[in-house]
Amino acid sequence: MDYKYIEQLLERYWQGQTSLEEEEILRAFFSQEGVPASLRSYRDLFIYEQTERREDVLGDDFDQKMLGLIDDEPQTVKARTITLRRRLLPLFKAAAIVAIFLTLGNAAQVAFDNNDPEAAAMAGYQQPHEGISVAMSDSTVIDTLKQSNIDVPIKPEEPAIILK
């Protein structure tokens, strides 16, 4: 017997091009007992609907069991109040993190900046002394002038200018 028509219907079925009548023909064919061995692997797919329909049926007491499981008391929902502080807490945390990063960044920049001795001293970083300090050189000049009996010129204080 030639099953060419059934094979063509199967090809169209896999491509999704069969009509409902053609699918019914396939179900009727595979529900027979004399299905050839080459097509027997498809049999379970087409007779599944017929066999499972008889086995999986809900009982008459299903609705009673489901209603018994459902609690009849309505659940009360408790509303929570959220304060302004609690709403803004994530914003405060983000601002604190930004402030910490900026402070650490500025401290690191000042610590590695060798051109500004005041800022480095504020950060606790001391630069090595190079040459003679200004205080030492000034005191040496004054001592030398005193030993040579030369008067050290004293600058007269400038009078304050008062504007009226």
LOBA-79547 format. One line per field, with one value per residue: residue number from 1; residue in one letter; x, y, z of N, C-alpha, C in turn. Coordinates in steps of 0.02 Angstrom, whole numbers, plus 50000, padded with zeros to 5 digits. Each point is the difference from the previous one (the first is absolute). Layout:
N
n [NUM:...]
res [A:...]
neast [X:...]
nnorth [Y:...]
nup [Z:...]
caeast [X:...]
canorth [Y:...]
caup [Z:...]
ceast [X:...]
cnorth [Y:...]
cup [Z:...]
***
This chain:
164
n [1:2:3:4:5:6:7:8:9:10:11:12:13:14:15:16:17:18:19:20:21:22:23:24:25:26:27:28:29:30:31:32:33:34:35:36:37:38:39:40:41:42:43:44:45:46:47:48:49:50:51:52:53:54:55:56:57:58:59:60:61:62:63:64:65:66:67:68:69:70:71:72:73:74:75:76:77:78:79:80:81:82:83:84:85:86:87:88:89:90:91:92:93:94:95:96:97:98:99:100:101:102:103:104:105:106:107:108:109:110:111:112:113:114:115:116:117:118:119:120:121:122:123:124:125:126:127:128:129:130:131:132:133:134:135:136:137:138:139:140:141:142:143:144:145:146:147:148:149:150:151:152:153:154:155:156:157:158:159:160:161:162:163:164]
res [M:D:Y:K:Y:I:E:Q:L:L:E:R:Y:W:Q:G:Q:T:S:L:E:E:E:E:I:L:R:A:F:F:S:Q:E:G:V:P:A:S:L:R:S:Y:R:D:L:F:I:Y:E:Q:T:E:R:R:E:D:V:L:G:D:D:F:D:Q:K:M:L:G:L:I:D:D:E:P:Q:T:V:K:A:R:T:I:T:L:R:R:R:L:L:P:L:F:K:A:A:A:I:V:A:I:F:L:T:L:G:N:A:A:Q:V:A:F:D:N:N:D:P:E:A:A:A:M:A:G:Y:Q:Q:P:H:E:G:I:S:V:A:M:S:D:S:T:V:I:D:T:L:K:Q:S:N:I:D:V:P:I:K:P:E:E:P:A:I:I:L:K]
neast [50042:49980:50045:50003:49934:50007:50051:49961:49949:50042:50024:49939:49989:50059:49977:49949:49992:49985:49943:49947:49972:50056:50000:49935:50018:50049:49957:49956:50049:50027:49934:50013:49988:49986:50036:50027:50052:50002:49934:50020:50056:49957:49986:50048:50028:49973:50017:50047:49971:49994:50060:50027:49957:50007:50064:50010:49956:49981:50005:49941:50043:50025:49942:49973:50048:49993:49934:50011:50041:49952:50037:49943:50044:49978:50053:50019:50002:50057:49978:50056:50017:50020:50046:50006:50020:49953:49960:50029:49993:49976:49966:49986:49987:49968:49971:49993:49982:49963:49979:49994:49974:49962:49987:49992:49963:49972:49994:49982:49962:49982:49994:49980:49975:50058:49959:49955:50050:49958:49977:50063:50016:49945:50023:50050:50011:50060:50018:50045:50044:49998:50065:50017:49970:49946:49975:50034:49983:49940:50000:50027:49959:49952:50021:50008:49942:49979:50033:49976:49962:49964:49970:49956:49987:49965:49954:49991:49956:49965:49984:49950:49972:49973:49951:49980]
nnorth [49941:50050:50026:50012:49993:49950:49979:50015:49970:49951:50002:50006:49947:49976:50020:49971:49961:49958:49978:50019:49999:50027:50040:50007:50006:50039:50030:49999:50018:50042:50008:49981:49936:50003:50035:50018:49960:50023:49994:49945:50033:50016:49937:50000:50036:49960:49948:50043:50041:49945:49978:50058:50009:49936:50009:50060:49979:50063:49985:49976:49973:50012:50026:49949:49961:50030:50000:49939:50000:50033:50046:49996:50006:50061:50003:50024:50055:49997:50062:50008:50040:50035:50012:50066:49990:49955:50045:50047:49946:49972:50057:49997:49936:50014:50050:49958:49954:50045:50022:49937:49984:50055:49986:49936:50019:50049:49958:49955:50045:50023:49938:49994:50057:50002:50034:49976:50032:50053:49983:49989:50057:50026:49968:50030:50026:49979:50056:49968:50023:50050:49998:50063:49997:50034:49969:49948:50013:50016:49950:49967:50031:49993:49938:49994:50031:49963:49949:50025:50008:49970:50058:49962:50015:50041:49965:50062:49997:49975:50063:49988:49984:50056:49969:50059]
nup [50000:49963:50040:49936:49999:50042:49962:49947:50031:50016:49937:49977:50040:49985:49941:50031:49947:50049:49973:50033:49940:49975:50053:49988:49936:50020:50041:49951:49959:50044:50004:49938:49996:49937:50042:49941:50000:49938:50011:50030:49986:49952:50011:50046:49953:49957:50037:50016:49959:49965:50013:49997:49954:49993:50007:49974:50043:50012:50064:50021:50042:49939:49980:50031:49974:49942:50006:50020:49949:49969:50030:50034:50049:49991:49964:50059:49966:50033:49999:49968:50049:49950:50047:50002:50062:50005:49970:50038:50037:49945:49996:50066:49990:49945:50033:50050:49957:49967:50059:50018:49941:50004:50064:49987:49948:50034:50051:49957:49971:50059:50020:49938:50021:49968:49962:50041:50033:49996:49941:49983:50032:49971:49948:50033:49942:50019:49971:49966:50046:49959:50009:50007:50059:49988:50052:49981:49939:50022:50043:49950:49959:50044:50015:49935:49993:50051:49975:49946:50052:49956:50000:50027:49938:50037:49972:49985:50048:49954:49993:50041:49946:50021:49975:49983]
caeast [49958:50040:49982:50029:49956:50011:50066:49993:49964:50048:50046:49963:49987:50062:50009:49944:49957:49942:49936:49973:49976:50058:50026:49953:50017:50061:49981:49962:50046:50045:49963:49990:50048:50047:50043:50064:50056:50035:49961:49979:50028:49956:49935:49986:49985:49932:49949:50007:49940:49944:50012:50005:49936:49963:50033:50007:49937:49992:49943:49945:50015:50057:49981:49992:50067:50032:49968:50021:50069:50001:49978:49945:50011:50040:50064:50005:50064:50020:50036:50060:50017:50072:50018:50043:50069:50010:50001:50061:50059:50047:50033:50051:50056:50037:50037:50056:50051:50032:50042:50060:50045:50031:50049:50058:50033:50036:50056:50052:50029:50043:50057:50048:50017:50061:50008:49965:50022:49950:49950:50031:50006:49934:49985:50046:50056:50056:50048:50070:50030:50051:50041:49995:49934:49998:50010:50071:50038:49985:50035:50071:50013:49994:50058:50058:49996:50013:50071:50038:49980:49959:49931:49949:49949:49933:49952:49948:49934:49962:49941:49938:49962:49930:49957:49937]
canorth [50059:50061:50050:50063:50055:50011:50031:50070:50034:50009:50054:50063:50009:50025:50068:50039:50020:49956:50026:49959:49938:49958:49976:49948:49940:49971:49969:49939:49951:49974:49965:49931:49951:49979:50056:49972:50010:50062:50056:49984:50047:50058:49977:50026:50071:50012:49968:50025:50037:49954:49959:50042:50031:49953:49987:50059:50034:50023:49971:50045:50034:50045:50068:50001:50000:50065:50050:49985:50024:50073:50030:50046:50065:50046:50020:50072:50027:50054:50051:50026:50070:50009:50068:50034:49980:49933:50006:50033:49964:49981:50060:50018:49952:50016:50063:49985:49964:50049:50043:49961:49994:50065:50015:49957:50020:50062:49986:49965:50048:50046:49963:49987:50063:50024:50070:50041:49976:50011:49947:49937:50001:49989:49929:49960:49979:50047:49997:50003:50067:50007:50060:50035:50030:50072:50024:49994:50050:50066:50008:50005:50067:50046:49988:50027:50072:50021:49992:50049:50065:50037:50003:49969:50050:49981:50033:50035:49975:50044:50024:49972:50047:50001:50030:50025]
caup [50000:49992:50050:49976:50020:50072:50007:49979:50053:50055:49981:50007:50071:50032:49977:50026:49944:49994:50025:50054:49971:49985:50064:50022:49960:50030:50063:49985:49972:50051:50052:49976:50025:49948:49978:49979:50046:49984:50027:50067:50049:50004:50025:50067:49995:49976:50041:50068:50017:50012:50060:50060:50014:50042:50064:50042:50008:50069:50035:50017:50063:49991:50020:50073:50029:49987:50043:50068:50010:50000:50063:49987:50032:49958:50030:50010:49978:50045:49963:50034:49986:49988:50017:49952:50014:49972:49927:49978:50026:49947:49975:50049:49995:49939:50011:50044:49961:49956:50042:50019:49942:49985:50052:49991:49939:50013:50045:49960:49952:50038:50026:49947:49967:50031:49986:50049:50066:50051:49994:50019:50073:50028:49991:50041:49958:50008:49945:50023:49995:49948:50009:50064:50008:49999:50068:50015:49962:50028:50064:49986:49976:50056:50043:49967:50004:50069:50013:49962:50027:49953:50026:49958:49987:50021:49956:50038:49986:49955:50033:49975:49960:50023:49950:50029]
ceast [50044:49974:50028:49958:50011:50068:49998:49964:50047:50049:49966:49984:50061:50014:49944:49952:49938:49938:49976:49975:50057:50031:49954:50012:50062:49984:49963:50046:50043:49963:49984:50054:50054:50042:50068:50057:50036:49964:49979:50027:49957:49934:49983:49981:49927:49946:50003:49936:49942:50010:50001:49934:49959:50031:50001:49934:49994:49937:49947:50015:50059:49984:49993:50069:50035:49969:50019:50071:50005:49972:49947:50011:50041:50064:50002:50071:50016:50043:50059:50009:50075:50016:50045:50072:50015:50002:50065:50064:50047:50038:50055:50060:50042:50041:50060:50056:50037:50046:50064:50048:50034:50053:50063:50039:50040:50060:50056:50034:50047:50062:50053:50020:50060:50009:49970:50018:49947:49948:50029:50008:49933:49981:50046:50060:50054:50048:50071:50027:50054:50036:49989:49932:50005:50013:50073:50040:49987:50036:50075:50018:49997:50059:50063:50001:50015:50074:50041:49983:49963:49929:49953:49946:49931:49952:49949:49932:49963:49938:49937:49961:49927:49960:49935:49947]
cnorth [50062:50053:50069:50060:50017:50034:50073:50042:50013:50058:50068:50015:50030:50072:50046:50023:49955:50035:49954:49932:49952:49972:49945:49935:49967:49967:49935:49946:49969:49966:49928:49955:49984:50057:49970:50020:50067:50061:49990:50050:50062:49983:50032:50075:50012:49965:50023:50033:49954:49961:50043:50032:49955:49993:50061:50039:50019:49969:50052:50040:50049:50070:50005:50003:50068:50054:49989:50025:50077:50026:50052:50069:50045:50021:50076:50021:50060:50049:50025:50072:50005:50073:50030:49980:49932:50001:50029:49964:49976:50060:50023:49954:50015:50064:49988:49964:50048:50045:49964:49994:50066:50018:49959:50019:50064:49988:49965:50047:50048:49964:49989:50063:50031:50075:50046:49976:50010:49944:49933:49996:49987:49926:49956:49976:50053:49991:50002:50070:50000:50065:50030:50032:50075:50029:49998:50053:50070:50011:50005:50070:50050:49992:50030:50076:50025:49995:50053:50071:50043:49999:49969:50051:49973:50040:50037:49974:50051:50023:49971:50054:49994:50037:50022:50003]
cup [50000:50049:49981:50022:50074:50010:49978:50053:50060:49985:50009:50073:50035:49978:50024:49947:49992:50027:50056:49974:49986:50064:50028:49961:50029:50067:49989:49974:50056:50058:49979:50030:49949:49973:49980:50048:49987:50029:50073:50052:50008:50033:50068:49999:49981:50041:50073:50023:50017:50065:50064:50018:50046:50069:50045:50002:50074:50029:50016:50064:49995:50023:50076:50035:49992:50045:50073:50014:50003:50066:49985:50030:49955:50038:50006:49981:50043:49960:50042:49982:49993:50013:49946:50010:49969:49924:49974:50024:49945:49971:50047:49996:49938:50008:50046:49963:49954:50040:50021:49942:49982:50052:49991:49936:50009:50045:49961:49952:50036:50024:49946:49962:50035:49991:50053:50070:50054:49999:50021:50076:50032:49994:50040:49961:50007:49943:50029:49989:49947:50012:50069:50004:50001:50069:50019:49963:50026:50065:49990:49976:50058:50047:49970:50003:50071:50015:49963:50021:49950:50026:49949:49988:50019:49956:50043:49979:49957:50036:49967:49963:50021:49948:50032:49948]
***
